[in-house]
Amino acid sequence: MSQLQMLTRQWITRTAGYDAVLTPTLASPPVPVGWFGETGDPAEDFVRQERFTPFTAIYNVTGQPAVSVPMHWSGGDPTLPIGVMLAGRPADEATLISLSAQLEDAVPWVDRHPPGW
């Protein structure tokens, strides 16, 4: 726990000079329901989770606010959202909400719905 807390403090210090950090939300397009556990092997399930969401874990650990916004759409059938993640300074949700609103104005997604909506 002490090593985890030390790494958390280091990460927050390294990113403190930025209003937000932009990363992909996922490392690949969305996968079918059941894909993580389809092999029945818990170790493989965990490996798949790590490969699918490598950018989000650090913010789960640090507790920094983060938001995913759908900035692109896959070309497949069905068309699926492709998100980018913005992570902010501790307790600075206001900046992320403001940035998200600006992105939504630039690339509206309010009328985008999945098939069968």
MMTF fields as JSON, N, C-alpha, C and O atoms, coordinates in Angstrom:
{
  "mmtfVersion": "1.0.0",
  "mmtfProducer": "UNKNOWN",
  "numBonds": 467,
  "numAtoms": 468,
  "numGroups": 117,
  "numChains": 1,
  "numModels": 1,
  "chainsPerModel": [1],
  "groupsPerChain": [117],
  "chainIdList": ["A"],
  "bondAtomList": [4, 2, 8, 6, 12, 10, 16, 14, 20, 18, 24, 22, 28, 26, 32, 30, 36, 34, 40, 38, 44, 42, 48, 46, 52, 50, 56, 54, 60, 58, 64, 62, 68, 66, 72, 70, 76, 74, 80, 78, 84, 82, 88, 86, 92, 90, 96, 94, 100, 98, 104, 102, 108, 106, 112, 110, 116, 114, 120, 118, 124, 122, 128, 126, 132, 130, 136, 134, 140, 138, 144, 142, 148, 146, 152, 150, 156, 154, 160, 158, 164, 162, 168, 166, 172, 170, 176, 174, 180, 178, 184, 182, 188, 186, 192, 190, 196, 194, 200, 198, 204, 202, 208, 206, 212, 210, 216, 214, 220, 218, 224, 222, 228, 226, 232, 230, 236, 234, 240, 238, 244, 242, 248, 246, 252, 250, 256, 254, 260, 258, 264, 262, 268, 266, 272, 270, 276, 274, 280, 278, 284, 282, 288, 286, 292, 290, 296, 294, 300, 298, 304, 302, 308, 306, 312, 310, 316, 314, 320, 318, 324, 322, 328, 326, 332, 330, 336, 334, 340, 338, 344, 342, 348, 346, 352, 350, 356, 354, 360, 358, 364, 362, 368, 366, 372, 370, 376, 374, 380, 378, 384, 382, 388, 386, 392, 390, 396, 394, 400, 398, 404, 402, 408, 406, 412, 410, 416, 414, 420, 418, 424, 422, 428, 426, 432, 430, 436, 434, 440, 438, 444, 442, 448, 446, 452, 450, 456, 454, 460, 458, 464, 462],
  "bondOrderList": [1, 1, 1, 1, 1, 1, 1, 1, 1, 1, 1, 1, 1, 1, 1, 1, 1, 1, 1, 1, 1, 1, 1, 1, 1, 1, 1, 1, 1, 1, 1, 1, 1, 1, 1, 1, 1, 1, 1, 1, 1, 1, 1, 1, 1, 1, 1, 1, 1, 1, 1, 1, 1, 1, 1, 1, 1, 1, 1, 1, 1, 1, 1, 1, 1, 1, 1, 1, 1, 1, 1, 1, 1, 1, 1, 1, 1, 1, 1, 1, 1, 1, 1, 1, 1, 1, 1, 1, 1, 1, 1, 1, 1, 1, 1, 1, 1, 1, 1, 1, 1, 1, 1, 1, 1, 1, 1, 1, 1, 1, 1, 1, 1, 1, 1, 1],
  "groupList": [{"groupName": "MET", "atomNameList": ["N", "CA", "C", "O"], "elementList": ["N", "C", "C", "O"], "formalChargeList": [0, 0, 0, 0], "bondAtomList": [1, 0, 2, 1, 3, 2], "bondOrderList": [1, 1, 2], "singleLetterCode": "M", "chemCompType": "L-PEPTIDE LINKING"}, {"groupName": "SER", "atomNameList": ["N", "CA", "C", "O"], "elementList": ["N", "C", "C", "O"], "formalChargeList": [0, 0, 0, 0], "bondAtomList": [1, 0, 2, 1, 3, 2], "bondOrderList": [1, 1, 2], "singleLetterCode": "S", "chemCompType": "L-PEPTIDE LINKING"}, {"groupName": "GLN", "atomNameList": ["N", "CA", "C", "O"], "elementList": ["N", "C", "C", "O"], "formalChargeList": [0, 0, 0, 0], "bondAtomList": [1, 0, 2, 1, 3, 2], "bondOrderList": [1, 1, 2], "singleLetterCode": "Q", "chemCompType": "L-PEPTIDE LINKING"}, {"groupName": "LEU", "atomNameList": ["N", "CA", "C", "O"], "elementList": ["N", "C", "C", "O"], "formalChargeList": [0, 0, 0, 0], "bondAtomList": [1, 0, 2, 1, 3, 2], "bondOrderList": [1, 1, 2], "singleLetterCode": "L", "chemCompType": "L-PEPTIDE LINKING"}, {"groupName": "THR", "atomNameList": ["N", "CA", "C", "O"], "elementList": ["N", "C", "C", "O"], "formalChargeList": [0, 0, 0, 0], "bondAtomList": [1, 0, 2, 1, 3, 2], "bondOrderList": [1, 1, 2], "singleLetterCode": "T", "chemCompType": "L-PEPTIDE LINKING"}, {"groupName": "ARG", "atomNameList": ["N", "CA", "C", "O"], "elementList": ["N", "C", "C", "O"], "formalChargeList": [0, 0, 0, 0], "bondAtomList": [1, 0, 2, 1, 3, 2], "bondOrderList": [1, 1, 2], "singleLetterCode": "R", "chemCompType": "L-PEPTIDE LINKING"}, {"groupName": "TRP", "atomNameList": ["N", "CA", "C", "O"], "elementList": ["N", "C", "C", "O"], "formalChargeList": [0, 0, 0, 0], "bondAtomList": [1, 0, 2, 1, 3, 2], "bondOrderList": [1, 1, 2], "singleLetterCode": "W", "chemCompType": "L-PEPTIDE LINKING"}, {"groupName": "ILE", "atomNameList": ["N", "CA", "C", "O"], "elementList": ["N", "C", "C", "O"], "formalChargeList": [0, 0, 0, 0], "bondAtomList": [1, 0, 2, 1, 3, 2], "bondOrderList": [1, 1, 2], "singleLetterCode": "I", "chemCompType": "L-PEPTIDE LINKING"}, {"groupName": "ALA", "atomNameList": ["N", "CA", "C", "O"], "elementList": ["N", "C", "C", "O"], "formalChargeList": [0, 0, 0, 0], "bondAtomList": [1, 0, 2, 1, 3, 2], "bondOrderList": [1, 1, 2], "singleLetterCode": "A", "chemCompType": "L-PEPTIDE LINKING"}, {"groupName": "GLY", "atomNameList": ["N", "CA", "C", "O"], "elementList": ["N", "C", "C", "O"], "formalChargeList": [0, 0, 0, 0], "bondAtomList": [1, 0, 2, 1, 3, 2], "bondOrderList": [1, 1, 2], "singleLetterCode": "G", "chemCompType": "PEPTIDE LINKING"}, {"groupName": "TYR", "atomNameList": ["N", "CA", "C", "O"], "elementList": ["N", "C", "C", "O"], "formalChargeList": [0, 0, 0, 0], "bondAtomList": [1, 0, 2, 1, 3, 2], "bondOrderList": [1, 1, 2], "singleLetterCode": "Y", "chemCompType": "L-PEPTIDE LINKING"}, {"groupName": "ASP", "atomNameList": ["N", "CA", "C", "O"], "elementList": ["N", "C", "C", "O"], "formalChargeList": [0, 0, 0, 0], "bondAtomList": [1, 0, 2, 1, 3, 2], "bondOrderList": [1, 1, 2], "singleLetterCode": "D", "chemCompType": "L-PEPTIDE LINKING"}, {"groupName": "VAL", "atomNameList": ["N", "CA", "C", "O"], "elementList": ["N", "C", "C", "O"], "formalChargeList": [0, 0, 0, 0], "bondAtomList": [1, 0, 2, 1, 3, 2], "bondOrderList": [1, 1, 2], "singleLetterCode": "V", "chemCompType": "L-PEPTIDE LINKING"}, {"groupName": "PRO", "atomNameList": ["N", "CA", "C", "O"], "elementList": ["N", "C", "C", "O"], "formalChargeList": [0, 0, 0, 0], "bondAtomList": [1, 0, 2, 1, 3, 2], "bondOrderList": [1, 1, 2], "singleLetterCode": "P", "chemCompType": "L-PEPTIDE LINKING"}, {"groupName": "PHE", "atomNameList": ["N", "CA", "C", "O"], "elementList": ["N", "C", "C", "O"], "formalChargeList": [0, 0, 0, 0], "bondAtomList": [1, 0, 2, 1, 3, 2], "bondOrderList": [1, 1, 2], "singleLetterCode": "F", "chemCompType": "L-PEPTIDE LINKING"}, {"groupName": "GLU", "atomNameList": ["N", "CA", "C", "O"], "elementList": ["N", "C", "C", "O"], "formalChargeList": [0, 0, 0, 0], "bondAtomList": [1, 0, 2, 1, 3, 2], "bondOrderList": [1, 1, 2], "singleLetterCode": "E", "chemCompType": "L-PEPTIDE LINKING"}, {"groupName": "ASN", "atomNameList": ["N", "CA", "C", "O"], "elementList": ["N", "C", "C", "O"], "formalChargeList": [0, 0, 0, 0], "bondAtomList": [1, 0, 2, 1, 3, 2], "bondOrderList": [1, 1, 2], "singleLetterCode": "N", "chemCompType": "L-PEPTIDE LINKING"}, {"groupName": "HIS", "atomNameList": ["N", "CA", "C", "O"], "elementList": ["N", "C", "C", "O"], "formalChargeList": [0, 0, 0, 0], "bondAtomList": [1, 0, 2, 1, 3, 2], "bondOrderList": [1, 1, 2], "singleLetterCode": "H", "chemCompType": "L-PEPTIDE LINKING"}],
  "groupTypeList": [0, 1, 2, 3, 2, 0, 3, 4, 5, 2, 6, 7, 4, 5, 4, 8, 9, 10, 11, 8, 12, 3, 4, 13, 4, 3, 8, 1, 13, 13, 12, 13, 12, 9, 6, 14, 9, 15, 4, 9, 11, 13, 8, 15, 11, 14, 12, 5, 2, 15, 5, 14, 4, 13, 14, 4, 8, 7, 10, 16, 12, 4, 9, 2, 13, 8, 12, 1, 12, 13, 0, 17, 6, 1, 9, 9, 11, 13, 4, 3, 13, 7, 9, 12, 0, 3, 8, 9, 5, 13, 8, 11, 15, 8, 4, 3, 7, 1, 3, 1, 8, 2, 3, 15, 11, 8, 12, 13, 6, 12, 11, 5, 17, 13, 13, 9, 6],
  "groupIdList": [1, 2, 3, 4, 5, 6, 7, 8, 9, 10, 11, 12, 13, 14, 15, 16, 17, 18, 19, 20, 21, 22, 23, 24, 25, 26, 27, 28, 29, 30, 31, 32, 33, 34, 35, 36, 37, 38, 39, 40, 41, 42, 43, 44, 45, 46, 47, 48, 49, 50, 51, 52, 53, 54, 55, 56, 57, 58, 59, 60, 61, 62, 63, 64, 65, 66, 67, 68, 69, 70, 71, 72, 73, 74, 75, 76, 77, 78, 79, 80, 81, 82, 83, 84, 85, 86, 87, 88, 89, 90, 91, 92, 93, 94, 95, 96, 97, 98, 99, 100, 101, 102, 103, 104, 105, 106, 107, 108, 109, 110, 111, 112, 113, 114, 115, 116, 117],
  "secStructList": [7, 2, 2, 2, 2, 2, 2, 2, 2, 2, 2, 2, 2, 2, 2, 6, 6, 7, 1, 3, 3, 3, 3, 3, 1, 7, 1, 1, 1, 7, 7, 7, 6, 6, 6, 6, 6, 6, 6, 7, 7, 2, 2, 2, 2, 2, 2, 2, 2, 2, 2, 2, 7, 6, 6, 6, 2, 2, 2, 2, 2, 2, 7, 7, 7, 3, 3, 3, 3, 3, 3, 3, 3, 7, 1, 1, 1, 1, 7, 7, 3, 3, 3, 3, 3, 3, 3, 3, 1, 6, 6, 7, 2, 2, 2, 2, 2, 2, 2, 2, 2, 2, 2, 2, 2, 2, 1, 7, 7, 6, 6, 7, 7, 7, 6, 6, 7],
  "xCoordList": [0.826, 0.0, 0.875, 0.546, 1.966, 2.817, 3.435, 3.576, 3.807, 4.353, 3.281, 3.565, 2.074, 0.965, 0.708, 0.503, 0.715, 0.52, 1.657, 1.422, 2.889, 4.027, 3.889, 4.099, 3.538, 3.361, 2.215, 2.298, 1.17, 0.044, 0.497, 0.181, 1.228, 1.716, 2.644, 2.582, 3.508, 4.411, 3.633, 3.95, 2.621, 1.833, 1.105, 1.109, 0.488, -0.237, 0.721, 0.375, 1.92, 2.921, 3.338, 3.461, 3.556, 3.992, 2.943, 3.288, 1.687, 0.628, 0.024, -0.896, 0.525, -0.058, 0.041, -0.766, 0.983, 1.146, 0.176, 0.197, -0.669, -1.615, -3.044, -3.398, -3.856, -5.275, -5.96, -6.823, -5.567, -6.136, -5.142, -4.3, -5.256, -4.451, -5.419, -6.446, -5.082, -5.925, -5.325, -4.152, -6.132, -5.708, -6.876, -8.01, -6.601, -7.734, -8.472, -7.871, -9.741, -10.455, -10.145, -9.874, -10.185, -9.937, -8.788, -8.463, -8.179, -7.089, -7.579, -6.801, -8.87, -9.449, -10.924, -11.476, -11.569, -13.016, -13.743, -13.192, -14.974, -15.741, -15.825, -15.886, -15.827, -15.869, -17.257, -18.012, -17.604, -18.927, -19.104, -18.134, -20.339, -20.664, -20.179, -20.418, -19.51, -19.009, -17.598, -17.046, -16.999, -15.675, -14.597, -13.702, -14.665, -13.613, -13.558, -12.473, -14.702, -14.727, -15.004, -15.226, -14.998, -15.405, -14.499, -14.943, -13.255, -12.356, -12.575, -12.172, -13.217, -13.404, -12.176, -12.206, -11.112, -9.858, -9.767, -9.632, -9.84, -9.775, -8.504, -8.548, -7.381, -6.132, -6.239, -5.799, -6.821, -7.003, -8.005, -7.826, -9.048, -10.02, -9.294, -9.53, -8.413, -7.673, -6.745, -6.659, -6.049, -5.151, -5.951, -5.506, -7.108, -7.944, -8.395, -8.425, -8.742, -9.14, -7.99, -8.18, -6.797, -5.617, -5.346, -5.061, -5.434, -5.189, -6.275, -5.996, -7.5, -8.634, -8.648, -8.989, -8.283, -8.37, -7.057, -7.052, -5.942, -4.672, -4.525, -3.66, -5.343, -5.18, -5.981, -5.725, -6.938, -7.837, -7.383, -7.738, -6.617, -6.282, -5.583, -5.882, -4.67, -3.929, -4.868, -4.628, -5.932, -6.858, -7.789, -8.286, -8.03, -8.76, -7.932, -8.474, -6.619, -5.722, -5.552, -5.626, -5.321, -5.053, -6.309, -6.234, -7.459, -8.706, -8.944, -9.867, -8.115, -8.313, -9.608, -9.982, -10.284, -11.502, -11.152, -10.118, -12.01, -11.811, -13.174, -14.165, -13.2, -14.428, -14.094, -13.057, -14.974, -14.818, -15.868, -17.049, -15.426, -16.359, -16.255, -15.151, -17.392, -17.388, -17.038, -17.892, -15.795, -15.337, -15.281, -15.056, -15.482, -15.434, -16.4, -16.837, -16.732, -17.651, -17.033, -16.47, -17.145, -16.597, -17.363, -18.497, -16.745, -17.411, -18.136, -18.712, -18.116, -18.721, -20.228, -20.861, -20.775, -22.206, -22.369, -22.102, -22.791, -23.313, -22.189, -21.049, -22.547, -21.623, -21.518, -22.525, -20.295, -20.065, -19.238, -18.417, -19.456, -18.665, -17.22, -16.939, -16.319, -14.903, -14.589, -14.672, -14.234, -14.062, -12.629, -11.68, -12.51, -11.254, -11.5, -12.611, -10.458, -10.596, -9.805, -8.662, -10.442, -9.779, -9.684, -10.684, -8.495, -8.292, -7.783, -6.956, -8.281, -7.935, -7.198, -6.863, -6.967, -6.324, -7.291, -8.507, -6.757, -7.637, -8.661, -8.317, -9.903, -11.022, -11.317, -11.972, -10.844, -11.112, -12.059, -11.761, -13.196, -14.213, -14.729, -15.129, -14.724, -15.259, -14.535, -15.178, -13.215, -12.474, -12.872, -13.034, -13.032, -13.412, -14.82, -15.074, -15.723, -17.088, -17.08, -17.779, -16.304, -16.201, -15.596, -16.127, -14.496, -13.876, -14.811, -14.887, -15.519, -16.464, -17.576, -17.969, -18.081, -19.137, -18.621, -19.338, -17.381, -16.798, -16.624, -16.874, -16.201, -16.058, -17.41, -17.525, -18.432, -19.761, -20.297, -20.972, -20.004, -20.396, -19.691, -20.294, -18.416, -17.63, -18.015, -18.048, -18.303, -18.653, -19.883, -19.754, -21.077, -22.288, -22.537, -22.343, -22.964, -23.297, -24.647, -25.047, -25.344, -26.6, -27.635, -28.457, -27.612, -28.601, -28.11, -28.809, -26.91, -26.382, -26.905, -26.767, -27.493, -28.044, -27.653, -27.472, -27.523, -27.219, -28.421, -29.546, -28.186, -29.31, -30.34, -29.987, -31.596, -32.671, -33.045, -33.84, -32.498, -32.738, -34.183, -34.577],
  "yCoordList": [-1.188, 0.0, 1.258, 2.24, 1.232, 2.419, 2.69, 3.847, 1.631, 1.821, 2.386, 3.26, 1.892, 2.395, 3.868, 4.662, 4.239, 5.641, 6.519, 7.651, 6.01, 6.768, 6.997, 8.11, 5.946, 6.07, 7.026, 7.781, 6.99, 7.905, 9.344, 10.189, 9.631, 11.002, 11.437, 12.585, 10.533, 10.865, 11.183, 12.147, 10.383, 10.615, 11.953, 12.714, 12.238, 13.501, 14.68, 15.698, 14.553, 15.617, 15.808, 16.941, 14.711, 14.802, 15.426, 16.062, 15.253, 15.783, 17.087, 17.626, 17.593, 18.791, 20.036, 20.952, 20.101, 21.262, 21.327, 22.288, 20.325, 20.258, 20.401, 19.872, 21.119, 21.226, 19.873, 19.52, 19.117, 17.79, 16.962, 17.498, 15.664, 14.725, 13.995, 13.479, 13.954, 13.316, 11.97, 11.89, 10.907, 9.577, 8.906, 9.379, 7.806, 6.999, 6.45, 6.291, 6.164, 5.512, 4.026, 3.438, 3.421, 1.992, 1.771, 2.651, 0.598, 0.271, -0.387, -0.597, -0.712, -1.322, -0.961, -0.492, -1.17, -0.922, -1.81, -2.813, -1.447, -2.258, -3.724, -4.042, -4.59, -6.035, -6.572, -5.924, -7.743, -8.308, -8.637, -8.913, -8.603, -8.991, -10.425, -11.296, -10.664, -11.989, -12.279, -13.333, -11.355, -11.582, -11.783, -12.608, -11.052, -11.147, -12.527, -13.065, -13.099, -14.374, -15.579, -16.668, -15.425, -16.527, -17.749, -18.854, -17.593, -18.753, -19.521, -20.678, -18.874, -19.517, -19.45, -19.949, -18.851, -18.751, -17.356, -16.371, -17.253, -15.939, -15.155, -13.929, -15.839, -15.142, -14.516, -13.385, -15.243, -14.706, -13.551, -12.567, -13.663, -12.575, -11.306, -10.235, -11.421, -10.262, -9.682, -8.464, -10.549, -10.097, -9.333, -8.291, -9.838, -9.16, -7.79, -6.816, -7.728, -6.434, -5.434, -4.273, -5.898, -5.018, -4.497, -3.313, -5.376, -4.965, -4.03, -3.143, -4.218, -3.433, -2.017, -1.06, -1.882, -0.58, -0.177, 0.096, -0.13, 0.174, 1.621, 1.922, 2.516, 3.938, 4.408, 5.491, 3.615, 4.073, 3.699, 4.379, 2.645, 2.114, 3.132, 3.205, 3.907, 4.853, 5.845, 6.25, 6.234, 7.209, 6.554, 7.222, 5.257, 4.532, 4.491, 4.579, 4.357, 4.278, 5.651, 5.778, 6.687, 8.012, 8.711, 9.611, 8.303, 8.962, 10.272, 11.01, 10.572, 11.801, 11.708, 10.625, 12.829, 12.792, 12.528, 12.982, 11.8, 11.508, 11.37, 11.021, 11.65, 11.543, 11.003, 11.338, 10.173, 9.666, 10.336, 10.37, 10.874, 11.529, 10.867, 10.601, 10.597, 9.916, 10.897, 11.658, 10.878, 11.84, 11.268, 12.009, 9.971, 9.346, 8.17, 7.737, 7.66, 6.521, 5.481, 5.807, 4.237, 3.155, 3.091, 3.561, 2.516, 2.396, 1.07, 0.802, 0.247, -1.081, -1.066, -0.016, -2.267, -2.425, -3.335, -4.531, -2.833, -1.482, -0.438, -0.769, 0.815, 1.921, 2.137, 2.31, 2.124, 2.231, 3.472, 3.899, 4.056, 5.235, 4.868, 3.817, 5.746, 5.627, 6.823, 7.969, 6.565, 7.644, 8.071, 7.316, 9.3, 9.799, 10.109, 10.459, 9.977, 10.222, 11.466, 11.657, 12.289, 13.444, 13.176, 12.855, 13.305, 13.164, 14.496, 15.151, 14.888, 16.198, 16.129, 15.063, 17.299, 17.413, 16.942, 16.979, 16.503, 16.082, 17.175, 18.348, 16.762, 17.63, 18.734, 19.719, 18.589, 19.613, 19.094, 19.149, 18.592, 18.121, 19.244, 18.996, 20.478, 21.61, 21.785, 22.047, 21.647, 21.778, 20.684, 20.951, 19.461, 18.364, 18.548, 18.257, 19.026, 19.275, 20.377, 20.273, 21.418, 22.505, 22.014, 22.307, 21.274, 20.738, 19.785, 19.815, 18.946, 18.007, 18.749, 18.359, 19.813, 20.603, 21.258, 21.324, 21.74, 22.343, 21.301, 21.587, 20.111, 19.047, 18.628, 18.357, 18.574, 18.22, 19.282, 18.954, 20.545, 21.605, 21.429, 21.637, 21.047, 20.896, 19.638, 19.653, 18.555, 17.269, 16.724, 15.86, 17.224, 16.817, 15.309, 14.673, 14.76, 13.34, 13.081, 11.927, 14.125, 13.957, 13.156, 12.463, 13.235, 12.516, 11.166, 10.488, 10.768, 9.463, 8.39, 8.524, 7.346, 6.281, 4.92, 4.787, 3.918, 2.574, 1.986, 2.453, 0.956, 0.3, -0.185, -0.644, -0.081, -0.541, 0.423, 0.071, 1.63, 2.621, 2.915, 3.73],
  "zCoordList": [0.0, 0.0, 0.0, -0.665, 0.729, 0.766, -0.609, -1.003, -1.343, -2.686, -3.622, -4.441, -3.498, -4.311, -4.005, -4.924, -2.741, -2.369, -2.876, -3.298, -2.84, -3.342, -4.856, -5.338, -5.598, -7.041, -7.38, -8.348, -6.596, -6.796, -6.638, -7.476, -5.582, -5.368, -6.489, -6.929, -6.962, -8.063, -9.337, -10.033, -9.643, -10.85, -10.785, -11.753, -9.655, -9.501, -9.627, -10.226, -9.068, -9.18, -10.637, -11.103, -11.355, -12.76, -13.67, -14.666, -13.344, -14.216, -13.698, -14.312, -12.588, -11.963, -12.836, -12.673, -13.738, -14.592, -15.757, -16.526, -15.896, -17.012, -16.505, -15.451, -17.267, -16.916, -17.052, -16.248, -18.078, -18.321, -19.124, -19.844, -18.987, -19.757, -20.69, -20.249, -21.984, -22.99, -23.372, -23.736, -23.289, -23.706, -24.421, -24.341, -25.12, -25.586, -24.366, -23.304, -24.5, -23.405, -23.407, -22.36, -24.588, -24.743, -25.719, -26.516, -25.653, -26.562, -27.844, -28.775, -27.893, -29.086, -29.136, -28.141, -30.27, -30.315, -29.305, -28.853, -28.951, -27.994, -28.43, -29.618, -27.436, -27.686, -27.358, -26.633, -27.88, -27.593, -26.107, -25.401, -25.652, -24.282, -24.067, -24.903, -22.965, -22.631, -23.116, -22.803, -23.883, -24.452, -23.392, -23.577, -22.298, -21.274, -20.634, -20.418, -20.334, -19.624, -20.485, -19.955, -21.808, -22.68, -22.585, -22.899, -22.167, -22.069, -20.765, -20.648, -19.783, -18.487, -17.595, -16.47, -18.068, -17.317, -16.689, -17.414, -15.358, -14.719, -15.048, -15.148, -15.215, -15.56, -16.945, -17.15, -17.894, -19.246, -19.229, -19.947, -18.421, -18.259, -17.827, -18.387, -16.835, -16.326, -17.389, -17.541, -18.125, -19.202, -20.254, -20.736, -20.605, -21.6, -21.088, -21.841, -19.809, -19.237, -19.291, -19.65, -18.929, -18.97, -20.378, -20.559, -21.372, -22.762, -23.276, -24.082, -22.822, -23.307, -22.713, -23.409, -21.446, -20.764, -20.097, -18.897, -20.832, -20.183, -19.733, -18.909, -20.25, -19.957, -18.747, -18.221, -18.304, -17.242, -15.834, -14.871, -15.706, -14.381, -13.482, -12.29, -14.027, -13.195, -12.514, -11.376, -13.206, -12.615, -11.603, -10.697, -11.748, -10.707, -9.427, -8.325, -9.579, -8.419, -7.768, -6.545, -8.6, -8.04, -7.55, -6.714, -8.063, -7.68, -8.4, -8.058, -9.403, -10.156, -10.964, -11.416, -11.143, -11.949, -13.406, -13.896, -14.089, -15.505, -16.169, -15.527, -17.465, -18.228, -19.613, -20.186, -20.139, -21.496, -22.371, -22.024, -23.517, -24.436, -25.808, -26.282, -26.449, -27.753, -28.869, -29.323, -29.304, -30.307, -31.719, -32.675, -31.86, -33.184, -33.168, -32.102, -34.331, -34.442, -35.357, -36.401, -34.956, -35.778, -37.09, -37.184, -38.081, -39.365, -39.522, -40.576, -38.502, -38.594, -38.42, -38.314, -38.396, -38.167, -36.964, -37.08, -35.822, -35.644, -35.495, -35.169, -35.742, -35.52, -34.018, -33.332, -33.519, -32.079, -31.76, -32.571, -30.571, -30.198, -29.891, -29.317, -30.281, -29.948, -29.051, -29.494, -27.811, -26.849, -26.623, -26.836, -26.186, -25.646, -24.181, -23.783, -23.391, -21.967, -21.591, -22.006, -20.806, -20.209, -18.715, -18.073, -18.167, -16.728, -16.202, -16.836, -15.041, -14.498, -13.18, -12.664, -12.672, -11.352, -10.267, -10.457, -9.14, -8.054, -7.709, -7.565, -7.582, -7.191, -8.203, -7.86, -9.452, -10.469, -11.538, -12.731, -11.098, -12.021, -12.909, -14.046, -12.407, -13.171, -14.502, -15.518, -14.515, -15.766, -16.747, -17.938, -16.266, -17.155, -17.709, -18.878, -16.882, -17.357, -18.412, -19.42, -18.191, -19.159, -20.476, -21.548, -20.403, -21.615, -22.347, -23.575, -21.61, -22.224, -22.953, -24.053, -22.347, -22.986, -24.269, -25.267, -24.238, -25.435, -26.544, -27.715, -26.175, -27.163, -27.731, -28.926, -26.881, -27.371, -28.325, -29.301, -28.053, -28.987, -30.333, -31.386, -30.297, -31.52, -32.301, -33.531, -31.585, -32.206, -31.475, -30.608, -31.82, -31.092, -31.151, -32.187, -30.032, -29.987, -29.333, -29.177, -28.953, -28.227, -29.016, -28.416, -30.346, -31.153, -31.647, -32.401, -31.228, -31.643, -30.684, -29.469, -31.219, -30.391, -30.963, -32.174, -30.11, -30.606, -31.335, -31.158, -32.158, -32.84, -31.823, -30.737, -32.182, -31.303, -30.197, -29.325, -30.205, -29.158, -29.033, -28.198]
}
